[in-house]
Amino acid sequence: MTDLASYERAFHRAGLPSFIAQRTARADIWTRAVPVLALVFGGEVLGAVDLKLALWANVLLVLAAVAILLASLAAINRFRGRPALARPQELGKTELAAFVFVPALLPLVLNQQVTSAIVTAGGNVVLLALLYGAIGYGLVSIVVWTARRLLGQLAGSLGLLVRALSLLMLFSFVLFLTTEMWQVFAEASLGRLLGIGGLFVAIGVVFLVTRLPREIAGLEAEVNAEAGAPPLDRRERVNVGLVFFVSQSLQVLTVTIAVGVFFTAFGLIAVDNDLIHTWVGHGAHEVADLGGVIITAELLRVAGALAAVSGLYYAIAVMTDQTYREEFLTELTEEMRDSFASRAAYRRLTGAAG
C-alpha cells in the first residue's frame, strides 16, 4: 500500500492524476470541490438583490432566496436518502444540475432579471469546467510543476536565443530598424495590436494542439512497449497532452518576454525621440520617465510586435527543428518517460486492466 501511495503522490506532483487507477469524477473530483461549490452556492443568494428596491425589500428577497436554496438542498438530500439539511458528501449529476440552475432561478423568479439568471447559470457552468480541469486533470499541479522549472527554462531560453535563434535575432534586428516596422506598429491602435497578438496566439495554440497527439503517441508506443503497460485511455492522453501544452506554453512565453525586454532595452539605447519622429512623422508619446530614461508607447508597441513574432516562430520551431527539440523537448520527454514507466509499475501493483 505504501508503494501505491508513493506512486500516486508522484503522479499528483507531476500533474498526472489521471494515471491513478479507479478514479471517478463523483468520488475524486466533485467531492473534493464540495467546499468551493457550497461557498459559491450560498453566496449566490445575492443574485436576488435589486438595487432599485428599498433595503427592507432586499432583505425579504435574500430571505426568500435562502429559503429556496435550503428547500432545494433538502429535496435533493431526501431523494438521496440523507437528512434534509446534511452537507452532501458526494456530488452526482442531480447535485451539479441543481448547482447550475437553482441559483439562476433566484433573480428570475424573485425579480424577473432574465439577464442575471443567464449570467449566473453560465458562470456556474464555467466554474464547474474550471474545477474539473483543475482537479480532474491536475491543472494546478501542472502549473506548479512547470513553475518549478521556469527559472531553468528562462536561462535555457536565453541561451537558446544566443545559439539557435541567431538567424531570427538578426532578422529581428533588421526589422526593428526599418521605417515600415515603426509606421505599421507604432501607429496601430490598442485594439489592432491585441487582435494581432491574439491571432499569433491562436496560430501557436492550434499548431501545438495538432502536433501534440503525435508526440504523445510516439512516447506511449516507445515506453509501453518496453514496460508492457496498457495503452493510455482518453482521459490519461488528455492529461499528458495538458502537461506538454502547459510546459511548451511557458517556454514560448519565456522567450517572448525575453525578446520583448531585450528590444525595449535596445530601443532605449539606440532609438531616440528625433529618430522616432523621422520614422513615424510625429513626436513620441511618453509612457514613463525612469530617472531621465524615457519609455515611449511607440517603442513598446514595436518591441511587443517583434516579441510576438519571435514567440510564434519559437512555438513552431521547438516542435519541428531538431536543434530546438534537443535544447528543450528532450528534457520534458525524459521526465514524461519516467512517469510512463512509473505508470507501468503502478498498474502491475494494482492489477488494473487499463
N, C-alpha and C positions, 0 to 999 in steps of 0.2 A: 504493500500500500504506500510505503514511503517513496519507493521508486516512481509509482504512478503520480503521486503528489508533486514530486520534483519535476517530472516531465511536464505536468500541467502548468506549474508555475513558470517554467521556461517558455512554454507556448504563449502564456499571457504576456510575459516580458517582451517576447519577440513580436507581439501584435498578431498572433495566430491562434486565437481562442477556438476557431473552428476545427483545429486539429484534435481537440478534446472529444473523446468518444461519448456517445449517448447524451448529447447536448440538445436541449429543446428550447424553443422560444418561450414557452409558457414557464418552465422552471428556471431557466438560466438567464433570460433576458428581461422579460416583463416583471418577474418577481423582484429582481434587483432594482427595477425602475419604480417600484411602488412608492417610495418616499417622494420622489420628484413629481410623479403623476398626482399623488394625493395633495401635495402643496399647490400645484397648478390648479387642480380641480376645485380646491377650496377657495383659492384666490379669485377664481372666475365668477364668484358671486358679484364682484364689482361690475360685471357686464350688465347688471340690471340697473345701474345708476344712470340717471338722466339729469345732467347739469342744469337743464332748463326748469326743473321742478324744485320745490322748496325742500329744505333739509328733512323735515318730518316725512315728506312723501318718499324721499330716497331711502330713509331708514326703513319704512314699510316695505319698499321694494327689495332691499337687501334681505330683510327677514323672510319675505316670500321666496327669494332665491335660495336662501339657506334651507328652507322647508322643502323646496323642490329637489335640491341636491340630496338631502337626507332621505327623502321618500324614495328617490331612485336607487340610492345605495341600499336601503332596507329591502326594496323589492328584489334587487339582484342577489343580495345575501340570502333571502328566504328561498329564492329559486335555486341557489346553490346548497341549501340546507345548513346555512350558517346563521348565527344570531343576527338580528336585524341590523345592528349598528357596529358589527365586528369589522375590523380592518381586513380587507381581502389579503390573503396570503399568496394566492396565485391569480394571475390575470389571464383570462381567455378572450375569445372573440366578443363575448357579450359585454365584458367589462371595458374592453377597448372601444367598442362601439358607443357605449354609454359615455366614456370619457370624451369622445369626439362630439356627440350630438346633444347630450343633456345640457352642458354649459351654453351651447349655441342657442338652445331654446329659451334661455333666460331673457336676453334682450328682445327676442322675437315675441314671446308670449306676454311679457310684463310691460313693455313699452313700444312694441311694434318697430324695432330697429332691425330692418332686414339686413342692411349692410354689416352692422355689427355682428349679427348672427353668422353671416357667411365668413367674415374675417375670423371669428372665434373658431368655427369648425375647421377652416383651412389652417389656422395656426396650430391647432391641436394635431392635425394630421402631420404637419411638418415636424412638430415636436416628437411625435412617435417615430417618424422616419429617422430623425437625428439620434434618438435614443437607441433605436435598433442598430444603426450603424456604429454608434459609439460603444455599445455593449456587445452586440452580436458579432460584429466584425472587428472589434478591438481598435477602433479608430483612435481612442485616447492612448492606448498602449503603443500604437504605431507612431503617433506623433511624438510621444516620449522617447521611444526607441530611436527614431530618426534625429530627434533633437540632441541626443547624447553624442551623435556623430557629426553635428553641424559644424563645430569648430574644425574638426578634421577635414570635413568637406570643404570648408572655406579655404583652409590652407592648400588643400589639393586643387581646388578650383583656381586659385590664383597662380599656382604653379603650372597648371594646365594652360592658363591663358598665356603664359610666357613660352611654354614649349610647343603645345599643339595648336594653339589658336593664333599663331603668329601671322598667318595669311589673313585671317579675319580682322585682327587688330590693325594690320597695315591697310586693309580695305576701309576699316572704320576711321582711321586717321585721315585718309583721303576724303571720305565723305564729310567728316567733321569740319574740314577746312574748305568746303565748297560753298559758294554763294547760294546755289539752289537748295541745299540742305537747310540752310538757315531761313530762306524765304518760304519754304514749304512748312516747316515745323514751328519756326518762331512766330509765325503769323496765325497758326492754327488755333481755333477756339478749344476750350477745355473739353467740350463735347466731342469734337472731332478727334482729339488726342485720345480720349477714353475709348472712342469707337475703334481707333486703330489698334490701341493696346488690347482691347477685347478681342479683336479679330486675330491678332497674333496668339493670344492665349488659347482661343478656340482651336486654331490650327495645331498648336502644340499638344493640346489635350487629345484631339482626335488622332493625331499621329501616335502618341503614346498608347492610347487605348487600343488602337488597331494592331500595334506591334506586340503588346504585352502577352496576348494569348500564345503567340509563337514562342516567346521566351519561356513562359511557364510550361508549355507542353514539352519543350526540349529538356528543361531541367527535370521535370517529372519523369520523363521516359528514361533519362540517364540514371537518376538516383534510385527510382523504384525498381529498375531492372537489376541494379546491384544489390539492393537491400531486400528485394522480394516483398515490397509493401503493396497494398491495394491501390488502385488509381484514386486520384482526388475526386471527391464529389463536387457538385456545383458550388456549394457554399464554401468549401475549402479553396476551390480555384479562385473564387471571387476574393476571398480573404488574402490569398497570396498576391493576387493582382493589385489589391489595395496597398500592400506593403511595397511592392515595386513602384507603384504610381506615386505614393507619397514621398518615397525616398528620391525618385527621379525629379519630382516637382521641386523638392527642397534644393537639389543640386542646381536645377535651372534657375531657381530664384536667387541662389547664392551667386551664380555667375552674372545674372542680370544686374543685381545690386552692385557687384564689384565693378562691372563695366560702367554703370551709371555714375558711381562715385569717382572713378578714375577720370572720365571725360569732364565731369564737373570741375574737379581739381585742375585738370589740364587747361580747361577753358578759362579758369580764373587767372592762370598764369599767362596764357598765350593770346587770349582774345579780350581786347579792351573795348570800352564803350564806343570809341570812334570807329573801330573796325565793324562792330555790330551795326552802327549807323550806316556805314557804307554798304553792308550786305543787305539790310532789311529796309533801308530808306528812312528810318526814324531812330530816335534815341531809345536806348534800352530801358525797360521798366524794372526798377529796383525792387527786389523782394526782401532782402535783408542786408544789413551792414554789420559785418563781423570785424570790428576794430579796423575799419578802413578797407576791408576786403568786401567788395560789392558783389552780391549774388543777384543775377538778373533772371527774370522769367524766361527770356529767350534762351539763355544758356541751359536752364533746367529742362526746357522742352526739347532742345536738340540732344542733350545728353540722355534724356529719357527715351527718345526715339531710337538712338543708337543702342541703348541698353536692351530695348525690346527686340530689336533685330538680332542682336547677339544672343539673347536668350532663346529665341526661336531657332536660330542656327544650331545652338548647342543642344537643344532638345532633340533635334533630328540627328545630329552627328553622333551623339552619345549612344544611339541605338543602331547606327549603321556603319560607322567608321571604326576600324579595328583599333586605332590608336586611342580613341576616346573610351572604347569598351575596356581596354586593358587598364586605363587610368582609374576608371570609376566602377564600371559594371561588374568587373571581376570580383571585387571585394564584396559587393552585395550578393552576387551569385554564390560565393563561397559560404556566406552566412546562411543563405537560404538552403543551400545543400546540407549544411549541418542540421537545420531544422527538419528537413525532409528525412534525413537519416534517423533523427530522434523520433519522428513520427512512426517510422517503420518499427523501431524497437518498442515504442509505446503500444502500437497495435498488437504486437506479438504478446505483450504482457496482458493486455486487456482481452485478447482473443476476439477483437472486433472484426467483423467481416468486411467492413469498408464504409 
